[in-house]
Amino acid sequence: MLIDQYLQKIAALTEAIGATQSETIRRVASLIADSVEKGGVLHVFGSGHSHMIAEDVFHRAGGLACVNAMLEPSLMELNVGRATELERLSGYAKVLLSGYDLRAGEVIVVISNSGINAVPIEVALECRERGLHVIALTNMDHSRQAASRHHSGVKLFEVADLVLDNCGVYGDAVLQLEHSQQFGPTSTIGGLIVMQSVAAAVVDELIKRKMDPPIFLSANREGGDEHNGELFSRYKDRVRYA
């Protein structure tokens, strides 16, 4: 059955991420821990469906409080059609970034499955210029085969300091009926696995440094609001909550 085939593909994807990305995940986590140790935060940017990966590590039970998710409504899929056009618009990234507190030495993860559109590429370029460590989370199989839509011809993975691969396939979808289009995308699931693995590695790294990881509790358990309130106070000047 197709559901069994899809679940087998996801299991294989998870195994591939573990086998190929673990070392880079640890390197990324070390950079993030360096920043957090000095009072910095982790910035995460994604447009289109990639915004869900940024949102998943932001302000949630069991998640790190030191995450600034750069969620721009104009680039989310609630703007069907317009978001796609805006993602390809050169110069738009600089306007968006003017609304964020981005500091040299901090880390930004820029998420784009294809890695070929102007906005994620220019977010990465602008952040590198500002002295941030730029991490790309992308689909290397797709990005290597697709042409860049940026006027420079570069792709996201080519302008990043480190690259995390969601281990997807060209076109994203992994199932296909005979004589039909592919279906069953994996980029969101793969991206979530990678990003939550990064978060876990950051916790591990902070513990090794004898630091107390800033982790949110569920607001629906006793003491959650009080615990989280302290973290809000700590990061309210660095994390954009609205």
Number of C-alpha atoms within 10 A of each C-alpha: 5 11 10 9 13 18 12 12 16 19 11 13 20 17 13 17 21 15 10 14 18 17 12 15 23 18 15 25 23 18 18 27 27 20 19 21 14 10 13 21 27 22 25 23 25 26 27 22 17 23 24 22 27 25 19 15 23 23 22 15 17 15 21 24 25 27 25 26 25 24 19 14 13 16 23 21 17 12 14 12 11 13 19 17 12 20 21 18 16 17 13 16 21 15 9 13 15 9 10 13 13 21 15 14 19 24 28 27 25 30 31 29 33 26 29 25 25 26 27 27 29 22 25 29 18 16 22 19 11 14 14 20 23 27 22 26 29 27 27 22 18 19 21 15 11 15 15 19 18 20 9 8 10 17 23 32 27 13 17 22 14 17 23 28 22 30 26 26 18 17 19 20 16 17 16 12 9 6 6 8 9 14 14 17 17 22 25 18 17 24 28 20 18 24 23 16 19 23 21 17 21 25 21 17 20 20 13 10 12 8 14 10 19 21 18 23 21 17 14 9 9 10 11 14 15 12 16 20 11 13 17 18 9 15 19 13 10 19 22 15 14 4
